[in-house]
Amino acid sequence: MALYGFFQDSESVYLLLELCCEGQLFDIIKKDRRMPEDRTSDIVRQVCLGIEAIHREKIIHRDIKPENIILHEVANPYI
């Protein structure tokens, strides 16, 4: 996922990101109720790599949850 830019106001920082059409992980979990183990482990691995990368930059994400995990590629061909 590409970062095209960012800006901030007195309360928030806004990221301009590549469009990720598949949506939030939360919506996919809610819709399908189940996800194959290999896809689940891949998502967890990618989230951990992302957290590791921001921690190296001394950044803490204080709101990690399925609603804030946006998927770029279709994991399930039935979605």
PDB file of N, CA, C and O in Angstrom:
ATOM      1  N   MET A   1       0.848  -1.165   0.000  1.00  0.00           N
ATOM      2  CA  MET A   1       0.000   0.000   0.000  1.00  0.00           C
ATOM      3  C   MET A   1       0.898   1.233   0.000  1.00  0.00           C
ATOM      4  O   MET A   1       1.805   1.352   0.824  1.00  0.00           O
ATOM      5  N   ALA A   2       0.644   2.127  -0.910  1.00  0.00           N
ATOM      6  CA  ALA A   2       1.475   3.316  -1.065  1.00  0.00           C
ATOM      7  C   ALA A   2       0.960   4.473  -0.202  1.00  0.00           C
ATOM      8  O   ALA A   2      -0.246   4.670  -0.055  1.00  0.00           O
ATOM      9  N   LEU A   3       1.890   5.217   0.354  1.00  0.00           N
ATOM     10  CA  LEU A   3       1.584   6.448   1.087  1.00  0.00           C
ATOM     11  C   LEU A   3       1.896   7.609   0.155  1.00  0.00           C
ATOM     12  O   LEU A   3       3.049   7.809  -0.225  1.00  0.00           O
ATOM     13  N   TYR A   4       0.869   8.378  -0.216  1.00  0.00           N
ATOM     14  CA  TYR A   4       1.045   9.481  -1.151  1.00  0.00           C
ATOM     15  C   TYR A   4       1.330  10.804  -0.466  1.00  0.00           C
ATOM     16  O   TYR A   4       1.821  11.736  -1.102  1.00  0.00           O
ATOM     17  N   GLY A   5       1.032  10.900   0.809  1.00  0.00           N
ATOM     18  CA  GLY A   5       1.297  12.126   1.533  1.00  0.00           C
ATOM     19  C   GLY A   5       0.577  12.120   2.867  1.00  0.00           C
ATOM     20  O   GLY A   5      -0.088  11.150   3.231  1.00  0.00           O
ATOM     21  N   PHE A   6       0.719  13.210   3.580  1.00  0.00           N
ATOM     22  CA  PHE A   6       0.046  13.340   4.873  1.00  0.00           C
ATOM     23  C   PHE A   6      -0.100  14.817   5.209  1.00  0.00           C
ATOM     24  O   PHE A   6       0.589  15.672   4.652  1.00  0.00           O
ATOM     25  N   PHE A   7      -1.002  15.093   6.123  1.00  0.00           N
ATOM     26  CA  PHE A   7      -1.147  16.437   6.668  1.00  0.00           C
ATOM     27  C   PHE A   7      -1.754  16.304   8.054  1.00  0.00           C
ATOM     28  O   PHE A   7      -2.211  15.229   8.441  1.00  0.00           O
ATOM     29  N   GLN A   8      -1.757  17.389   8.791  1.00  0.00           N
ATOM     30  CA  GLN A   8      -2.285  17.339  10.152  1.00  0.00           C
ATOM     31  C   GLN A   8      -2.996  18.638  10.495  1.00  0.00           C
ATOM     32  O   GLN A   8      -2.759  19.689   9.900  1.00  0.00           O
ATOM     33  N   ASP A   9      -3.875  18.519  11.478  1.00  0.00           N
ATOM     34  CA  ASP A   9      -4.479  19.701  12.067  1.00  0.00           C
ATOM     35  C   ASP A   9      -4.156  19.658  13.557  1.00  0.00           C
ATOM     36  O   ASP A   9      -3.277  18.902  13.971  1.00  0.00           O
ATOM     37  N   SER A  10      -4.834  20.435  14.349  1.00  0.00           N
ATOM     38  CA  SER A  10      -4.499  20.498  15.776  1.00  0.00           C
ATOM     39  C   SER A  10      -4.848  19.220  16.528  1.00  0.00           C
ATOM     40  O   SER A  10      -4.375  19.021  17.647  1.00  0.00           O
ATOM     41  N   GLU A  11      -5.667  18.350  15.939  1.00  0.00           N
ATOM     42  CA  GLU A  11      -6.102  17.148  16.649  1.00  0.00           C
ATOM     43  C   GLU A  11      -5.666  15.834  16.018  1.00  0.00           C
ATOM     44  O   GLU A  11      -5.565  14.828  16.721  1.00  0.00           O
ATOM     45  N   SER A  12      -5.407  15.812  14.721  1.00  0.00           N
ATOM     46  CA  SER A  12      -5.192  14.536  14.035  1.00  0.00           C
ATOM     47  C   SER A  12      -4.121  14.641  12.962  1.00  0.00           C
ATOM     48  O   SER A  12      -3.785  15.726  12.489  1.00  0.00           O
ATOM     49  N   VAL A  13      -3.596  13.474  12.592  1.00  0.00           N
ATOM     50  CA  VAL A  13      -2.716  13.334  11.436  1.00  0.00           C
ATOM     51  C   VAL A  13      -3.494  12.526  10.414  1.00  0.00           C
ATOM     52  O   VAL A  13      -4.106  11.515  10.759  1.00  0.00           O
ATOM     53  N   TYR A  14      -3.476  12.961   9.153  1.00  0.00           N
ATOM     54  CA  TYR A  14      -4.215  12.307   8.077  1.00  0.00           C
ATOM     55  C   TYR A  14      -3.222  11.732   7.070  1.00  0.00           C
ATOM     56  O   TYR A  14      -2.286  12.411   6.650  1.00  0.00           O
ATOM     57  N   LEU A  15      -3.437  10.479   6.692  1.00  0.00           N
ATOM     58  CA  LEU A  15      -2.578   9.811   5.720  1.00  0.00           C
ATOM     59  C   LEU A  15      -3.322   9.686   4.402  1.00  0.00           C
ATOM     60  O   LEU A  15      -4.495   9.315   4.381  1.00  0.00           O
ATOM     61  N   LEU A  16      -2.652   9.992   3.309  1.00  0.00           N
ATOM     62  CA  LEU A  16      -3.217   9.817   1.971  1.00  0.00           C
ATOM     63  C   LEU A  16      -2.655   8.520   1.413  1.00  0.00           C
ATOM     64  O   LEU A  16      -1.497   8.456   1.000  1.00  0.00           O
ATOM     65  N   LEU A  17      -3.491   7.485   1.407  1.00  0.00           N
ATOM     66  CA  LEU A  17      -3.052   6.140   1.059  1.00  0.00           C
ATOM     67  C   LEU A  17      -3.662   5.666  -0.251  1.00  0.00           C
ATOM     68  O   LEU A  17      -4.671   6.190  -0.722  1.00  0.00           O
ATOM     69  N   GLU A  18      -3.020   4.667  -0.816  1.00  0.00           N
ATOM     70  CA  GLU A  18      -3.540   3.991  -1.997  1.00  0.00           C
ATOM     71  C   GLU A  18      -4.926   3.419  -1.677  1.00  0.00           C
ATOM     72  O   GLU A  18      -5.165   2.947  -0.566  1.00  0.00           O
ATOM     73  N   LEU A  19      -5.827   3.464  -2.646  1.00  0.00           N
ATOM     74  CA  LEU A  19      -7.159   2.917  -2.462  1.00  0.00           C
ATOM     75  C   LEU A  19      -7.085   1.407  -2.265  1.00  0.00           C
ATOM     76  O   LEU A  19      -6.453   0.703  -3.053  1.00  0.00           O
ATOM     77  N   CYS A  20      -7.727   0.916  -1.219  1.00  0.00           N
ATOM     78  CA  CYS A  20      -7.766  -0.515  -0.908  1.00  0.00           C
ATOM     79  C   CYS A  20      -9.223  -0.962  -0.954  1.00  0.00           C
ATOM     80  O   CYS A  20      -9.957  -0.831   0.026  1.00  0.00           O
ATOM     81  N   CYS A  21      -9.618  -1.478  -2.076  1.00  0.00           N
ATOM     82  CA  CYS A  21     -11.035  -1.747  -2.366  1.00  0.00           C
ATOM     83  C   CYS A  21     -11.649  -2.884  -1.547  1.00  0.00           C
ATOM     84  O   CYS A  21     -12.873  -2.962  -1.435  1.00  0.00           O
ATOM     85  N   GLU A  22     -10.844  -3.750  -0.982  1.00  0.00           N
ATOM     86  CA  GLU A  22     -11.414  -4.896  -0.288  1.00  0.00           C
ATOM     87  C   GLU A  22     -11.989  -4.548   1.076  1.00  0.00           C
ATOM     88  O   GLU A  22     -12.782  -5.313   1.624  1.00  0.00           O
ATOM     89  N   GLY A  23     -11.609  -3.426   1.622  1.00  0.00           N
ATOM     90  CA  GLY A  23     -12.240  -2.951   2.841  1.00  0.00           C
ATOM     91  C   GLY A  23     -11.569  -3.387   4.128  1.00  0.00           C
ATOM     92  O   GLY A  23     -10.433  -3.862   4.144  1.00  0.00           O
ATOM     93  N   GLN A  24     -12.305  -3.211   5.192  1.00  0.00           N
ATOM     94  CA  GLN A  24     -11.793  -3.482   6.527  1.00  0.00           C
ATOM     95  C   GLN A  24     -11.856  -4.971   6.853  1.00  0.00           C
ATOM     96  O   GLN A  24     -12.786  -5.671   6.455  1.00  0.00           O
ATOM     97  N   LEU A  25     -10.858  -5.433   7.576  1.00  0.00           N
ATOM     98  CA  LEU A  25     -10.842  -6.814   8.040  1.00  0.00           C
ATOM     99  C   LEU A  25     -12.090  -7.115   8.859  1.00  0.00           C
ATOM    100  O   LEU A  25     -12.641  -8.212   8.765  1.00  0.00           O
ATOM    101  N   PHE A  26     -12.537  -6.167   9.648  1.00  0.00           N
ATOM    102  CA  PHE A  26     -13.722  -6.359  10.487  1.00  0.00           C
ATOM    103  C   PHE A  26     -14.938  -6.749   9.647  1.00  0.00           C
ATOM    104  O   PHE A  26     -15.673  -7.669  10.006  1.00  0.00           O
ATOM    105  N   ASP A  27     -15.151  -6.048   8.524  1.00  0.00           N
ATOM    106  CA  ASP A  27     -16.305  -6.339   7.673  1.00  0.00           C
ATOM    107  C   ASP A  27     -16.233  -7.734   7.063  1.00  0.00           C
ATOM    108  O   ASP A  27     -17.253  -8.409   6.927  1.00  0.00           O
ATOM    109  N   ILE A  28     -15.035  -8.163   6.696  1.00  0.00           N
ATOM    110  CA  ILE A  28     -14.869  -9.496   6.122  1.00  0.00           C
ATOM    111  C   ILE A  28     -15.123 -10.569   7.181  1.00  0.00           C
ATOM    112  O   ILE A  28     -15.770 -11.577   6.898  1.00  0.00           O
ATOM    113  N   ILE A  29     -14.619 -10.359   8.396  1.00  0.00           N
ATOM    114  CA  ILE A  29     -14.854 -11.310   9.490  1.00  0.00           C
ATOM    115  C   ILE A  29     -16.347 -11.377   9.802  1.00  0.00           C
ATOM    116  O   ILE A  29     -16.901 -12.460   9.988  1.00  0.00           O
ATOM    117  N   LYS A  30     -16.989 -10.223   9.859  1.00  0.00           N
ATOM    118  CA  LYS A  30     -18.414 -10.164  10.178  1.00  0.00           C
ATOM    119  C   LYS A  30     -19.246 -10.875   9.110  1.00  0.00           C
ATOM    120  O   LYS A  30     -20.204 -11.579   9.429  1.00  0.00           O
ATOM    121  N   LYS A  31     -18.879 -10.691   7.855  1.00  0.00           N
ATOM    122  CA  LYS A  31     -19.635 -11.283   6.750  1.00  0.00           C
ATOM    123  C   LYS A  31     -19.431 -12.799   6.672  1.00  0.00           C
ATOM    124  O   LYS A  31     -20.399 -13.551   6.564  1.00  0.00           O
ATOM    125  N   ASP A  32     -18.181 -13.242   6.725  1.00  0.00           N
ATOM    126  CA  ASP A  32     -17.869 -14.652   6.491  1.00  0.00           C
ATOM    127  C   ASP A  32     -17.841 -15.499   7.749  1.00  0.00           C
ATOM    128  O   ASP A  32     -17.989 -16.719   7.675  1.00  0.00           O
ATOM    129  N   ARG A  33     -17.657 -14.879   8.893  1.00  0.00           N
ATOM    130  CA  ARG A  33     -17.570 -15.560  10.192  1.00  0.00           C
ATOM    131  C   ARG A  33     -16.332 -16.447  10.328  1.00  0.00           C
ATOM    132  O   ARG A  33     -15.891 -16.711  11.446  1.00  0.00           O
ATOM    133  N   ARG A  34     -15.773 -16.904   9.233  1.00  0.00           N
ATOM    134  CA  ARG A  34     -14.589 -17.761   9.262  1.00  0.00           C
ATOM    135  C   ARG A  34     -13.625 -17.314   8.177  1.00  0.00           C
ATOM    136  O   ARG A  34     -14.019 -16.743   7.159  1.00  0.00           O
ATOM    137  N   MET A  35     -12.359 -17.589   8.423  1.00  0.00           N
ATOM    138  CA  MET A  35     -11.339 -17.285   7.434  1.00  0.00           C
ATOM    139  C   MET A  35     -10.354 -18.449   7.453  1.00  0.00           C
ATOM    140  O   MET A  35     -10.018 -18.952   8.525  1.00  0.00           O
ATOM    141  N   PRO A  36      -9.889 -18.883   6.288  1.00  0.00           N
ATOM    142  CA  PRO A  36      -8.932 -19.989   6.267  1.00  0.00           C
ATOM    143  C   PRO A  36      -7.687 -19.670   7.101  1.00  0.00           C
ATOM    144  O   PRO A  36      -7.242 -18.524   7.168  1.00  0.00           O
ATOM    145  N   GLU A  37      -7.147 -20.698   7.723  1.00  0.00           N
ATOM    146  CA  GLU A  37      -5.993 -20.512   8.604  1.00  0.00           C
ATOM    147  C   GLU A  37      -4.813 -19.890   7.878  1.00  0.00           C
ATOM    148  O   GLU A  37      -4.129 -19.038   8.444  1.00  0.00           O
ATOM    149  N   ASP A  38      -4.555 -20.296   6.637  1.00  0.00           N
ATOM    150  CA  ASP A  38      -3.412 -19.738   5.927  1.00  0.00           C
ATOM    151  C   ASP A  38      -3.591 -18.238   5.660  1.00  0.00           C
ATOM    152  O   ASP A  38      -2.623 -17.481   5.736  1.00  0.00           O
ATOM    153  N   ARG A  39      -4.795 -17.811   5.355  1.00  0.00           N
ATOM    154  CA  ARG A  39      -5.052 -16.390   5.134  1.00  0.00           C
ATOM    155  C   ARG A  39      -4.962 -15.613   6.443  1.00  0.00           C
ATOM    156  O   ARG A  39      -4.423 -14.507   6.485  1.00  0.00           O
ATOM    157  N   THR A  40      -5.493 -16.200   7.504  1.00  0.00           N
ATOM    158  CA  THR A  40      -5.420 -15.563   8.823  1.00  0.00           C
ATOM    159  C   THR A  40      -3.969 -15.375   9.246  1.00  0.00           C
ATOM    160  O   THR A  40      -3.588 -14.299   9.705  1.00  0.00           O
ATOM    161  N   SER A  41      -3.163 -16.419   9.093  1.00  0.00           N
ATOM    162  CA  SER A  41      -1.758 -16.319   9.505  1.00  0.00           C
ATOM    163  C   SER A  41      -1.010 -15.303   8.648  1.00  0.00           C
ATOM    164  O   SER A  41      -0.113 -14.621   9.144  1.00  0.00           O
ATOM    165  N   ASP A  42      -1.366 -15.194   7.368  1.00  0.00           N
ATOM    166  CA  ASP A  42      -0.731 -14.204   6.502  1.00  0.00           C
ATOM    167  C   ASP A  42      -1.074 -12.783   6.959  1.00  0.00           C
ATOM    168  O   ASP A  42      -0.201 -11.915   6.989  1.00  0.00           O
ATOM    169  N   ILE A  43      -2.323 -12.544   7.309  1.00  0.00           N
ATOM    170  CA  ILE A  43      -2.735 -11.216   7.782  1.00  0.00           C
ATOM    171  C   ILE A  43      -2.032 -10.888   9.101  1.00  0.00           C
ATOM    172  O   ILE A  43      -1.527  -9.778   9.271  1.00  0.00           O
ATOM    173  N   VAL A  44      -1.995 -11.833  10.026  1.00  0.00           N
ATOM    174  CA  VAL A  44      -1.316 -11.608  11.311  1.00  0.00           C
ATOM    175  C   VAL A  44       0.164 -11.314  11.085  1.00  0.00           C
ATOM    176  O   VAL A  44       0.724 -10.425  11.726  1.00  0.00           O
ATOM    177  N   ARG A  45       0.801 -12.056  10.176  1.00  0.00           N
ATOM    178  CA  ARG A  45       2.217 -11.831   9.879  1.00  0.00           C
ATOM    179  C   ARG A  45       2.429 -10.417   9.346  1.00  0.00           C
ATOM    180  O   ARG A  45       3.347  -9.719   9.778  1.00  0.00           O
ATOM    181  N   GLN A  46       1.582  -9.994   8.409  1.00  0.00           N
ATOM    182  CA  GLN A  46       1.733  -8.662   7.833  1.00  0.00           C
ATOM    183  C   GLN A  46       1.485  -7.561   8.864  1.00  0.00           C
ATOM    184  O   GLN A  46       2.179  -6.545   8.864  1.00  0.00           O
ATOM    185  N   VAL A  47       0.506  -7.757   9.736  1.00  0.00           N
ATOM    186  CA  VAL A  47       0.249  -6.773  10.796  1.00  0.00           C
ATOM    187  C   VAL A  47       1.468  -6.685  11.722  1.00  0.00           C
ATOM    188  O   VAL A  47       1.891  -5.588  12.088  1.00  0.00           O
ATOM    189  N   CYS A  48       2.023  -7.823  12.093  1.00  0.00           N
ATOM    190  CA  CYS A  48       3.206  -7.819  12.963  1.00  0.00           C
ATOM    191  C   CYS A  48       4.397  -7.143  12.295  1.00  0.00           C
ATOM    192  O   CYS A  48       5.137  -6.406  12.946  1.00  0.00           O
ATOM    193  N   LEU A  49       4.588  -7.388  10.996  1.00  0.00           N
ATOM    194  CA  LEU A  49       5.676  -6.719  10.275  1.00  0.00           C
ATOM    195  C   LEU A  49       5.445  -5.204  10.233  1.00  0.00           C
ATOM    196  O   LEU A  49       6.393  -4.428  10.359  1.00  0.00           O
ATOM    197  N   GLY A  50       4.206  -4.789  10.057  1.00  0.00           N
ATOM    198  CA  GLY A  50       3.895  -3.368  10.063  1.00  0.00           C
ATOM    199  C   GLY A  50       4.150  -2.728  11.415  1.00  0.00           C
ATOM    200  O   GLY A  50       4.707  -1.633  11.499  1.00  0.00           O
ATOM    201  N   ILE A  51       3.741  -3.415  12.470  1.00  0.00           N
ATOM    202  CA  ILE A  51       3.976  -2.905  13.825  1.00  0.00           C
ATOM    203  C   ILE A  51       5.472  -2.822  14.099  1.00  0.00           C
ATOM    204  O   ILE A  51       5.954  -1.838  14.662  1.00  0.00           O
ATOM    205  N   GLU A  52       6.201  -3.855  13.700  1.00  0.00           N
ATOM    206  CA  GLU A  52       7.653  -3.846  13.874  1.00  0.00           C
ATOM    207  C   GLU A  52       8.280  -2.648  13.153  1.00  0.00           C
ATOM    208  O   GLU A  52       9.162  -1.986  13.701  1.00  0.00           O
ATOM    209  N   ALA A  53       7.829  -2.370  11.930  1.00  0.00           N
ATOM    210  CA  ALA A  53       8.379  -1.251  11.152  1.00  0.00           C
ATOM    211  C   ALA A  53       8.105   0.090  11.820  1.00  0.00           C
ATOM    212  O   ALA A  53       9.000   0.932  11.898  1.00  0.00           O
ATOM    213  N   ILE A  54       6.886   0.303  12.303  1.00  0.00           N
ATOM    214  CA  ILE A  54       6.614   1.600  12.939  1.00  0.00           C
ATOM    215  C   ILE A  54       7.308   1.718  14.290  1.00  0.00           C
ATOM    216  O   ILE A  54       7.692   2.816  14.693  1.00  0.00           O
ATOM    217  N   HIS A  55       7.473   0.602  14.994  1.00  0.00           N
ATOM    218  CA  HIS A  55       8.206   0.653  16.262  1.00  0.00           C
ATOM    219  C   HIS A  55       9.667   1.019  16.040  1.00  0.00           C
ATOM    220  O   HIS A  55      10.256   1.716  16.867  1.00  0.00           O
ATOM    221  N   ARG A  56      10.264   0.562  14.938  1.00  0.00           N
ATOM    222  CA  ARG A  56      11.651   0.951  14.626  1.00  0.00           C
ATOM    223  C   ARG A  56      11.762   2.460  14.447  1.00  0.00           C
ATOM    224  O   ARG A  56      12.814   3.045  14.703  1.00  0.00           O
ATOM    225  N   GLU A  57      10.683   3.080  14.010  1.00  0.00           N
ATOM    226  CA  GLU A  57      10.660   4.531  13.816  1.00  0.00           C
ATOM    227  C   GLU A  57      10.188   5.272  15.074  1.00  0.00           C
ATOM    228  O   GLU A  57       9.955   6.481  15.050  1.00  0.00           O
ATOM    229  N   LYS A  58      10.054   4.520  16.166  1.00  0.00           N
ATOM    230  CA  LYS A  58       9.610   5.088  17.457  1.00  0.00           C
ATOM    231  C   LYS A  58       8.178   5.616  17.390  1.00  0.00           C
ATOM    232  O   LYS A  58       7.842   6.621  18.016  1.00  0.00           O
ATOM    233  N   ILE A  59       7.347   4.921  16.624  1.00  0.00           N
ATOM    234  CA  ILE A  59       5.934   5.271  16.500  1.00  0.00           C
ATOM    235  C   ILE A  59       5.113   4.166  17.152  1.00  0.00           C
ATOM    236  O   ILE A  59       5.393   2.982  16.966  1.00  0.00           O
ATOM    237  N   ILE A  60       4.110   4.555  17.907  1.00  0.00           N
ATOM    238  CA  ILE A  60       3.216   3.593  18.550  1.00  0.00           C
ATOM    239  C   ILE A  60       1.821   3.773  17.966  1.00  0.00           C
ATOM    240  O   ILE A  60       1.297   4.886  17.918  1.00  0.00           O
ATOM    241  N   HIS A  61       1.230   2.680  17.526  1.00  0.00           N
ATOM    242  CA  HIS A  61      -0.160   2.706  17.039  1.00  0.00           C
ATOM    243  C   HIS A  61      -1.018   2.289  18.223  1.00  0.00           C
ATOM    244  O   HIS A  61      -0.894   1.168  18.717  1.00  0.00           O
ATOM    245  N   ARG A  62      -1.872   3.166  18.673  1.00  0.00           N
ATOM    246  CA  ARG A  62      -2.626   2.903  19.900  1.00  0.00           C
ATOM    247  C   ARG A  62      -4.040   2.408  19.650  1.00  0.00           C
ATOM    248  O   ARG A  62      -4.863   2.397  20.565  1.00  0.00           O
ATOM    249  N   ASP A  63      -4.331   1.996  18.415  1.00  0.00           N
ATOM    250  CA  ASP A  63      -5.701   1.572  18.121  1.00  0.00           C
ATOM    251  C   ASP A  63      -5.706   0.448  17.075  1.00  0.00           C
ATOM    252  O   ASP A  63      -6.367   0.552  16.042  1.00  0.00           O
ATOM    253  N   ILE A  64      -4.964  -0.620  17.358  1.00  0.00           N
ATOM    254  CA  ILE A  64      -4.905  -1.757  16.439  1.00  0.00           C
ATOM    255  C   ILE A  64      -6.123  -2.633  16.686  1.00  0.00           C
ATOM    256  O   ILE A  64      -6.309  -3.188  17.769  1.00  0.00           O
ATOM    257  N   LYS A  65      -6.949  -2.740  15.647  1.00  0.00           N
ATOM    258  CA  LYS A  65      -8.168  -3.549  15.715  1.00  0.00           C
ATOM    259  C   LYS A  65      -8.593  -3.868  14.288  1.00  0.00           C
ATOM    260  O   LYS A  65      -8.136  -3.210  13.354  1.00  0.00           O
ATOM    261  N   PRO A  66      -9.453  -4.856  14.100  1.00  0.00           N
ATOM    262  CA  PRO A  66      -9.854  -5.242  12.743  1.00  0.00           C
ATOM    263  C   PRO A  66     -10.427  -4.089  11.911  1.00  0.00           C
ATOM    264  O   PRO A  66     -10.262  -4.074  10.692  1.00  0.00           O
ATOM    265  N   GLU A  67     -11.090  -3.136  12.544  1.00  0.00           N
ATOM    266  CA  GLU A  67     -11.633  -1.998  11.818  1.00  0.00           C
ATOM    267  C   GLU A  67     -10.538  -1.129  11.205  1.00  0.00           C
ATOM    268  O   GLU A  67     -10.792  -0.412  10.237  1.00  0.00           O
ATOM    269  N   ASN A  68      -9.328  -1.183  11.752  1.00  0.00           N
ATOM    270  CA  ASN A  68      -8.223  -0.366  11.278  1.00  0.00           C
ATOM    271  C   ASN A  68      -7.238  -1.145  10.411  1.00  0.00           C
ATOM    272  O   ASN A  68      -6.175  -0.632  10.062  1.00  0.00           O
ATOM    273  N   ILE A  69      -7.586  -2.367  10.069  1.00  0.00           N
ATOM    274  CA  ILE A  69      -6.766  -3.165   9.158  1.00  0.00           C
ATOM    275  C   ILE A  69      -7.515  -3.211   7.828  1.00  0.00           C
ATOM    276  O   ILE A  69      -8.569  -3.837   7.714  1.00  0.00           O
ATOM    277  N   ILE A  70      -6.956  -2.543   6.834  1.00  0.00           N
ATOM    278  CA  ILE A  70      -7.608  -2.424   5.535  1.00  0.00           C
ATOM    279  C   ILE A  70      -6.879  -3.336   4.554  1.00  0.00           C
ATOM    280  O   ILE A  70      -5.657  -3.279   4.415  1.00  0.00           O
ATOM    281  N   LEU A  71      -7.651  -4.172   3.883  1.00  0.00           N
ATOM    282  CA  LEU A  71      -7.063  -5.161   2.976  1.00  0.00           C
ATOM    283  C   LEU A  71      -6.981  -4.629   1.560  1.00  0.00           C
ATOM    284  O   LEU A  71      -7.899  -3.980   1.059  1.00  0.00           O
ATOM    285  N   HIS A  72      -5.866  -4.919   0.935  1.00  0.00           N
ATOM    286  CA  HIS A  72      -5.601  -4.447  -0.420  1.00  0.00           C
ATOM    287  C   HIS A  72      -5.992  -5.485  -1.459  1.00  0.00           C
ATOM    288  O   HIS A  72      -6.545  -5.125  -2.499  1.00  0.00           O
ATOM    289  N   GLU A  73      -5.725  -6.758  -1.213  1.00  0.00           N
ATOM    290  CA  GLU A  73      -6.018  -7.815  -2.169  1.00  0.00           C
ATOM    291  C   GLU A  73      -7.136  -8.711  -1.663  1.00  0.00           C
ATOM    292  O   GLU A  73      -7.351  -8.837  -0.457  1.00  0.00           O
ATOM    293  N   VAL A  74      -7.828  -9.316  -2.577  1.00  0.00           N
ATOM    294  CA  VAL A  74      -8.890 -10.237  -2.199  1.00  0.00           C
ATOM    295  C   VAL A  74      -8.275 -11.511  -1.657  1.00  0.00           C
ATOM    296  O   VAL A  74      -7.497 -12.170  -2.347  1.00  0.00           O
ATOM    297  N   ALA A  75      -8.614 -11.860  -0.430  1.00  0.00           N
ATOM    298  CA  ALA A  75      -8.115 -13.075   0.190  1.00  0.00           C
ATOM    299  C   ALA A  75      -9.005 -14.260  -0.156  1.00  0.00           C
ATOM    300  O   ALA A  75      -8.521 -15.366  -0.400  1.00  0.00           O
ATOM    301  N   ASN A  76     -10.289 -14.020  -0.174  1.00  0.00           N
ATOM    302  CA  ASN A  76     -11.273 -15.065  -0.391  1.00  0.00           C
ATOM    303  C   ASN A  76     -11.956 -14.777  -1.729  1.00  0.00           C
ATOM    304  O   ASN A  76     -12.559 -13.714  -1.883  1.00  0.00           O
ATOM    305  N   PRO A  77     -11.881 -15.688  -2.697  1.00  0.00           N
ATOM    306  CA  PRO A  77     -12.483 -15.404  -3.998  1.00  0.00           C
ATOM    307  C   PRO A  77     -13.999 -15.252  -3.944  1.00  0.00           C
ATOM    308  O   PRO A  77     -14.603 -14.809  -4.921  1.00  0.00           O
ATOM    309  N   TYR A  78     -14.624 -15.607  -2.831  1.00  0.00           N
ATOM    310  CA  TYR A  78     -16.081 -15.515  -2.696  1.00  0.00           C
ATOM    311  C   TYR A  78     -16.526 -14.195  -2.093  1.00  0.00           C
ATOM    312  O   TYR A  78     -17.726 -13.978  -1.926  1.00  0.00           O
ATOM    313  N   ILE A  79     -15.591 -13.299  -1.760  1.00  0.00           N
ATOM    314  CA  ILE A  79     -15.923 -12.001  -1.165  1.00  0.00           C
ATOM    315  C   ILE A  79     -16.377 -11.061  -2.262  1.00  0.00           C
ATOM    316  O   ILE A  79     -16.708  -9.907  -1.989  1.00  0.00           O
TER     317      ILE A  79
END
